[in-house]
Amino acid sequence: MRHVFVARRVAVALLLWWANALAAPAAARAQQPAHPDTARQQPDTLRQRSDTLVRPVTTLKEVTVTATPMRRQSPASSTTVSAGEIERAPATNPWDLLRQTAGVEVHEQGQGPGFAPTASLRGFSSDHSTDLALWVDGVPVNEPVNGHAEGYNDWSLLFPEAIHDVEVIDGPVNPRFGNFALAGVVNVRTLERMQGSRAELSGGAYGRLEGSFLTGVDQPTTGAVLGVRGLREGGWRPHSGYDLGQLHARAVHQLSDRATIDAGIGLYGAGWDSPGYLTTAQFAARDYDVVVDPTDGGFKRRAQERVSLRYIAGPSLLWRSTVYATQGRWQLFLNIPPEPGEGEGSGSQSEEEDTRYGFGATSALTWSGSRAEVTVGTEGRWDHADYENWLTQARVRQEPRTLVGARQASGALFLASSADLTHHFRLNLGSRVDVLGTRSSPTPVPDAAPGGADETQPPAADTRAVVSPKLGALYHIPRLGAVYVNVSRGFRAADGVITDPSMPFITSWAYEAGVKLDLHRVTASAALFRADVSNEQTFDPITLTTTSGGASRRQGVELTADAHLTPALRAHGDWTFTDATYRDFITEDGDDLSGTPVFNTAKYVGSAAVELSPPGAAWLAQVSTNAVGPYTPFDQPGVTLPAYALLHVGGEYRVGDAVLQLGVRNVMDHAYAEIRAGEFIAPGQPRSVYGGVRYRF
């Protein structure tokens, strides 16, 4: 009883402390700039004031009407990649950009650009990046009720030249993000204004040719960006070429001293051929010229429209709302031959087609005081999807496997709050409640055989809710940095919910403790993390079976550093060392995976770069690497692929208004597996040289 009494006293004291912080007088509110678009955040550094965390002036956040960035003073781990780092990385696609600049583990699926890769964060590596939420300007990209993978996450929708920055938030710590933010969030913000125009033209190995054009407006009350991009890739393997086209438009206009409207539209289309996977023997012999089925390939189309409004409701009140719509269609043909010596695999071509549209909205009200900030918000979304999976031969349909239509309505309420309880101690409290309702309606098939795989089942529906609390605390150490801890819960809908809406959520309790250093020339961080996952799920891409219901654990350490060694020399890196194992998991085939590494994860992953750019010089040079530690492939318990590291070099030279660029990816021509499933491998791209010119006018 004594322990209960003490705990109650501590809880009451904490609540009183919290209430005092929220009610503290905002003495500096009168100093806030009258013009809302001139209000700026305090510098994002723990050294902004060497003796305190308390904000010296109450200012509302910058114009970004959509998702604002997480500040370094938050008790959580995050990485921000700037537009300059994106421009300098010798990468061939958006997910490779993330791999080279943010230390994210990426396994490319070996198909075309619309066939989403697997991006893994802290050992979460669900098929097609479904454990990682991707948002662009406040619009979610993950596709719910998707028959191929729930939360299918297509990174090729990103328009690299139009990106302002990319923020990677580790773990489910941010209450603003719900479904699919199990491992974390990649939050992309595009340019909202620019002066003049910019054109880029680049080319490189294997018939690559890419061009883009951006133009914009930058006036006191109006900003705009309009961009187009086209890419033709011949492919480094036979039958692996593709075409891609994009349009990006965004406009921001100040309606009054209090109101700002922000609208955007994005159009994307791609078509590709697919050479298929190699056997392990073919990969070992570097026999990359094999084409499994010359009729394999696919296409992807997507459009999204968005309107956001920011309104200054008072000296310390900010209201932001976004409404959006999305439309998409993709189709792919893929042949997975029988596994050598095993007889597994489809042994024939399959066709998948997904057609969808959806609508959504978010709204949040933020109160900002001198020592505290509170945001209350809501989110709603509705998606309609029609999915077809056929057994085909040379793109001719033979028989249906899955024909289903689904609708999903979701809603959420979230709370995010932060209070400086003392000059050095910050406490974050937050939570969100999500409710998802899904209805599945199998499509009738004419002349279906009774009891056959294509027999029509009755409609099914289910509604379920999940609560995701968040708690974090940070203690500021003057002139050095901070230490912090956090605990949070995240979730995502499980694969297969399109046909079985009653499937329970995959959930995770995540724990983190870390230190942030903010010295004169160096910023760095180190974090210990652990995530306990319930209703674990794994997918076998060879046998096309999914197993649900087990448990797993991810734990490890994450390190980041950014050092300006001299005025001309900068070094930065991001590394994660992970132990990801199944704790209690038996597959549909009866294999006991308990104690074995989680499929499709690596022991460590990281990126590092050194940049040389003398002040006033017209040139810049960069050497970088990305490394992947011992890797556990899909569906092969006990098998571990060796670690590898790729070396890249790049540079640029400025001539007047033009910038000449040259880069070499995988300088040492290292042979590596992007992904492995059973005895099949999607090989990584060999040495590739790229060059281009960027011109401003």
N, C-alpha and C positions, 0 to 999 in steps of 0.2 A: 504493500500500500504506500509505503514511503516513496518508492520509485515512481508510482503513478502521480503522487502529489507533486513531486519535483518536476516531472514531465509537464504537468498542467501549468505550473508556475512559469516554466521556460516558455511554453506555448503562448501563455497570456502576455508575457513580456515581449515576445517576438511580435505578436499582433499589435501591441501598443506602439512598439518601435516602428513597425510598418505604417500604421496609421499616422504617426507623427511625421514620417517622411512624406506621405502623400499630402498632408495638410500643411506642410512647411510653406511659409510665405514665399511667393515668387517675386522677390523684391526687384529683380532686374527685368521684369516683363516690359516695363515702359521703355527699355532700351532696344526693344526688338525693331528691326527695320520696317518701315511702313510699306515698302514695296515687297510683296510676297516672294517674287522671283529673285530678289537680291539676298534673301535669307540664306545663309550657308551654314553647314555643319561645322562644329569645331574640328580641328585636324584629327584624323583618325590615327591617333598615336597615344600610347600611355604616357608619353613625355610632354603632352600638351601643357600640363602643369606638374612640376616635379614633386609637389607636396600634397596633391589631392586629386580625387576623381570627380569631385563636384563640378558641375558645369557652371562657369562664371557668368554666362548669359543664357537666358532661355531663348532658343531659336528653333523654329520648326524646320523640318528637313527639307532638302533641296527639291526641285521641281519633280523629280522622278515620281510620277503619279502612280506608277505600278509598284513593284516590290522594291523597297529600299534596301540598301546593303546592310549586312551585319557589321557592327563596329568592332574594332579590335578590343575595346574595353568590355565586350560581352564575355560572360563566362562559358565560352564554347570555342571550338576550333574551326577555323575557316581559312580558305585561300582565295585570293583575288588575282585573276590573270588580266593584265591590261591589254589594250588594243595593240600597243607596241610589241609586247611579247608574242601576241598572235601573229603579227605581221612578220616577225623575224624567224619564227619556227619553220624549218623545212619539212612541213607536213603535207600529206596528200589529201586529207579530209578532216572534217571537224572533230571526229573522235580521236584522230591521231594528234591533232592540236592539243587536246586535253591531256593525252597521254604524255606528250613531250613537255608540257608547261606546268601541269598541276600534280603529277605523280599518280594519276588515276590508272588503275589496272584496266586494260582494254584488250578484249579478245575479238578480233574481227571475224565475222562469220564466213568470209570467203565468197560472198555473193556480190550483188551490185549495191549501189548506194542506198536504195530503199529497204534493203534487208538489214534490219537494225543490228548493230554489234552488241556485245556484252561488255558493259562498263561496270567495273567492280570497285567498291569503296569499303575498306576495312573488312574484306573477306566476304562481302555480300555480292554474289555474282550470278543472280538469276538469269535465265536465258533472255536475251534481248533487252538487258538493262532495266528490267521491271522492278528491281529493288531501289532504284534511284530516280527521284522525281526531277524532271526537266521542265523548267518554266522559261518562257521567253516573253519579256515585257508584260508580265502578269497573266499570261495565257499558258495553261498546262499542255504539255505535248504528249505525255503518256496516254495511250488509248485504252479506255476501259471496255469491258465486254468484247475482248478481242480473242478469236478462236485460236490464233497461233500462239499468243502469249499474253496473259492478262497484264495490261499496262505496257504493251509494246511501245518501245521508246526509240524513235527514229532520229538520230543525231544529224543526219544529212540535211535536215530542214534548216539548220543554222546557216546564215549568210555571213561568212567570216569577215568580209570587208566592212560590214555595217555594224559590227559588234563594238560597243563601248567598253565593256568588261564582262568577265565571267567569274562568278563567285561560286565556290564549292564549299558547302556547309556540311561538315561531318556529323553524322548522327541525326536522329529525329528530334533535335533540340528546339527547332523554331515552330511555335504554335501556328504560324500562318500557313504551314504546309501539312497536308494530311495524307491521303491515299498515295501510296508508292514511295513515300519519303522514309522508307524503312532503314536504308543505309545512310541517307542524307539527301541533299538537294543540290542541283546545279541550276543556278539562277542567272539567266543571261539578260543583260540590258543592252539595247541597241542605241545607236546615236540618235539623239533627238533634235540636233541642229548641226549645221556645218556651213562654213563659208566657202563659196566658189564651188569648184567641181574637181573630181579626181577620177582618173582612168587608170586601169591596170591591165596589163597583158603579160601573160607568162606561158611558158612551155617547158617541156622536159622529156625525160625518157619515156619510152613506150607510147609514143604518139599523144602525149598529153598537151592540150591547148586550152587555156582558160582566159577569159576576159570579163571585166566588170567595169561599170561606170556608176559613180555616185555624184549627185549634185544636191545642193541644199540651200537653205536660207537661215541666216542668223541675225535677227533683228531684236530690239528690246522686248517686244511683246509677241513675237512670232518666230518659231523655229521649225525647220522642215528638212527631211532627207528623202530622196528618191533614188533607188538603185536597181540596176539590172545586172544579172550575172549569168554567164554561160560556160559550160565545161564539156569538153570532148576528151575522153580517155580511151586510148587504144587498148590498154590492158597489158600487163606484163606476162600473162599467160594467154594461150590461145582461147578464143571465144570468151573473153572477159572484158570487152569494151563496154562503155556506157556513155550516155548523154544526159546532161542535167541543165535545167534552166530555172532561174529564180527572179522574182520581183519583190522588192521591199519598199514600202512607203510609210513614212511617219511624219506627223505634223503636230506641233504644240502651239497653242494660242492662248494668250492671257485675255480672258473675257472681261475682267475687271480687276480692281486691286485685290480682290479676294478669290476670284475663280479662275482656274486654268483648265482647259480641255486638251486632251491628248488622244489622237486617233492613229491607228495603224492598220496596215493590210500586208499580208505575206502570201505569195503564190509560189508553189514549188512543183516541179515535175521532173521525173527521171525515168529512163528506160535502160535496161541492162541485159547482157548475156551472162551465162554462168557456166564455167568449166567444170564445176563439181569438185568433190573432195578427192585427195590422193590417199592411197594406202600408205601405211608406215614404211613399207619397202620402197615404194616409189619416191617418198619424201627423202629417205636416207640416200637414195641414188640421185637426188635432185632431178628426177624425171618429171619436170613441171609441164611438159607438153601434152599430158593426158587430158582428154575431154570426155567426161562420163557420158553425157548426152547432149548432142549439138542443138537440141530443141529447148534446153533449159534456159530460163531467163525470167524477166518480169518487168513491171513498171509500177510507179508510185505517183499519185497526185494528191496534193493537199492545199487547202486554202484556209486562212484564218483572218478574221476581221475583229477589230477591237476599238472600243471607245472608253476613255477613262476621264474622270473628272476629279479635280482637287479643289477643295473649298476651305478657305480660312474662316472658321466659324467664330473665332474670337482670338484674343491675344495668345491663348495657349491651346486652342482647339483646331485640329486639322481633320477634315473628312475626305476620304479618298474612296472612289468606287470605280469599278471596271465591269463592263459587259462585253461579252465576246461570243463569236460563233465560229465553228470549225466544220469543214467538209473534207472528206478524203475517200480515196479508193486505191487499193493496190491489188495486184495479181502476180503470182509467181508460179513457175514450173520448176520442180526440183526432183532429181533422181538420186536416191541414196541406195547404192547397190548392196547386195548381201555382204556381211562382214567376212573377210577371208578366213576360211576354215571354220566358221561359226554358223553360217547360214542365216544370221540375223539381218535386219534391215528390210526395207520395203521391197528392194529388188526391182522396182518399177517407178515410173514418174508419178508424181502427185501434183495436183493443181490446187492452189488456195486463192480465194478471192474474198476481199473484205471491202464493203461499201458502208460508209457511215456519215453521220452529221450530228452536230450537237450544239448546245448553247450553255452559257454559264455566266455567273456574276459573282463578284466579291465586293464587299463594302466594309470599311473600317473607320472608326472614329478614334483619334489619338489626342489625349490630353498630356501636355508637356509642362512640367513645373521645373523649378530650379534644382530640385533634388530627386524628382521622380518622373516617370512617364508610364502611362497606361493606355493600351490599345484594346478596344473591344470590336470584334468584327464578325462577319457572317460570310458564308460561301455557299453557293448553290450550283448544281450542274445537272444537265440532262443529256444523255447520249443514246443514239439509235444506231444499231449495227446489224448488218446482214452478212453472215459468214458462210462460205461454201468450201468444202474440201472434197475433191474428186480424185479417183484413181484414173490416170490418163496414160496415153501412149502417143508420143510425138504430138503433144498438145491436143489430142482427140480424147474426149471424155469416154470412159468405159463404164464406171459405176460410181455412185455417190458414197462418201464416207460420213460426212457431217454436213447437214444443211440446216441452218438455224438462224433465227432472228432474235434480237434481244434489245431490251430497253432498260436503262438504268437511270434512276433519279437519286441524287445525293444532296445532302445539306449538312452544314456544319456551323457551329458557333465556336469562336476562339477568343481567348484572353491572353494578352502578353503584357507584362508589367516589369518595370525596373525601378529600383529605388536605391539611392546612395544613403545608407543608414548611418554612415559616418563619413569623414573625409576620405577614408581609404577602403571602405567595405561596401560592395554592391551586391544586392540580392535581386535575382530575377525569379518571378513566379508566373506560370502560365499553364494553360490547358486548352484542349479542344474536344468537342463532342461531335462525332461524325455518325450520320445515319445514311445507309445505302439500301435502296430498294431495287431489286433486279427481277425482271420478268423474261423468261426464255420461252420462245415459241418455235419448235422445230418445224421446218418447211416440209409440207407433204411431198412425197416422191411418187409419181405415177407408177403403177405396176410393181410396187415394193413387195418383195417376197416376205411372207409372214415369218417373223422371228429373225429376219436378216439384219445386217448392220445398218441398212437404210430405212428400217421400219420407223414410221413416224410415232413419236412419243407424245403424250399429252403435254400441254403447256405447264410450266412450273414458275413459281414466284416465291420470293422470300425477302424479308426486310430485317436488317440487323444493325446494331449500333456498337460503337466502341469509344471509350474515353481514353484520352492520351494526355496525362499530366506532364508538366515540365518544371524543373527546379534547377537553379544554378546560383552559385555564389562566387564572387571574385574579391580577392584582397590585394590592394595596390601596395607595392613596395616602392617608396619614393626613389627616383633616379635609377631604378633597376628594371621594374616591370610589374608582374602580378602573378599570383597563383590562383587557381580556380578549380571548382568541382561542378559537375552537373549530373543529373539523373533524368531520364525521359523515357517515354513509351512511344513507339511508332507502330505502324501497321501498313499492310497492303492487302487488297483482295487477291484471292488465290487463283492460279491458273485453273481453267475449267468452269468458272462461275457462269460463263456464257451458256452452258448446257445444264449446270446444276447450281442454281442460285443459293442453295442452302449451304454451300461450302463455307466453313468458318474462315475468318481472317487469319492471315499470318501476322503474328505480333512479336514485338521485341522490347525487352527492357534494356536500355543502354545506360552505361555508367562511364564517367570520364573524370580524370583528374590531371591537371596540367600546369605548366608554367609558361609564361610569356616574358621574353626579355626584350627590352626596348632601350638599347644603348646608343651611343653617339653615331656609330657607323653600321651597327648591326641590329637587325630585328630577327628574333628566333623564337621557336616554341617547341615544347616537348609535351606529349600527352600519353597517358596510359588509358586504355579503353577496354571495355568488355561489353558484349551484347549477348543476352540469353534469348533464344528464339523459340517460340512455341508454334505448333502446327507447321513445322518445316516442310518444305516441298522441293522435290528434285525432278528434273525432266531428262529422259533418255532420248536424245535426238535420233538414235538409230532405230530403236524399237518403237519410238513414238508413244511411250508410256509415261505417266506421271504418278509419283508416289507422294502422298500427303500424310501428315499426322505425327511426325517425329519431332525431336528437339535437337538443337545444335547450340554451339557457343563459339563466338568470335572474341578473341582478346589479343592485345598486342600493344605496340608503342608506335607513335607517329612523331616524326621530326621534321621541322621546317627551318630554313635559315635564308636570310637575304643580307649580304654583306657588301658594302661599298668600300672595298679595300683601299682604293685610291680614287682620286677624281676621275680616272680613266678606266678603272677596272671594277667590275661588279661580278659577284658570284652568288648564285641562289640555287636552292634545291628543296625537294619535298620527298620524304621517304616514309613508308609504312611497313612495319614488320608484324605479321599476323599469324596467329595459330587458330585456324578455323576447323573445328571437328564436329562430327555428328555425335550426339550424346546418347540418343535412344532412337534408332531409326532402322526400320526393316522395309525393303523395297517390295513392290508388287510381285517380284520374282522370288521373294523369300530370302534375299541376301541381307545379312545383318551388317549394317554399316557403322554400328556403334563404335566410337573410338577412332574411326578413320577420318582422314581429311575431307572437308567439304569439296564436292566436285567443282571443277572449273575455278579453283583459287590457287594463288601463289603464296609462298612463305614470305616473300617481301616484294615490294614494287616501289620504284622511285624514279625521279628525274632530277637532273642537275645541269647547270649551264654556267659558263664563264663568258662574260661579254667585255670586249675591249673597245672603248669609244673615247679617245682623247678629247678634252674640251675644245670646241672650235673646229675639230677635224671634220672632214666631209665623209669620213668612212666609219664603219662599224663592223667588227668581226665577232663571231660567236662559235663556241664549241660546246656541244651538249651531248647528253646521253640519257637514255631511259633503260632501266634494267628490270627484269622479271626474275624472281627467285624460283626455286624448285616448284613446279606446277603440277597440280593433280587434275588430270583430264576427266571428262564426263565418262561415267559408266565403266571405270576401271579401278576398283579398289586395290590399293597396294602399289599402283603404278605411279611413278613420279618422273616428270620430265626434268632435265637438267636446267639450271639457271642460265640466263644469257643477258648480254647487254649490247645495245646498239649505239654506235657513235655517229653523230651528225655534225656537220660544219655548215656555216652560212655567213653571209656578210652582205653589206650594202654600201653603195657609194653614191653620194649626192652630186648631181651636176645641174646647177640652176634649180629649176622647179621639178626636175626629174630625179628619181631614185632608182638606181640599177641594183638588182638583187641577184644573188647566186647562192644556191644551197645544194648540199649533197646529203641525202638520207641514207643511213646504213653504209657508212664509208667503207667498213671492212667487209662488206658483202656477206654478212653472217646469215646462215640458214637457220631459221627459227619457225616454230609452229605458232600460228596465231591462236588456233583452237584445235583441240583433239577430242574426238568422241569415238570410243571403241578403238577400232584399228584404222580410223580415217582421220586425216589431218587437212586443215586449211593452212597452207604455207604462207609465211610472211614475205613481204616484198623485198627483193634483193636490192643491191646498190642502185640508187636512182639520182640523177642530176636534174636540177631545175633552175631556171633563170627567168627573169622578167624585168619589167620596168613599170614604175608607178609615177604618174605625172599629175601634178596639181596645176589648175589654171582658173 
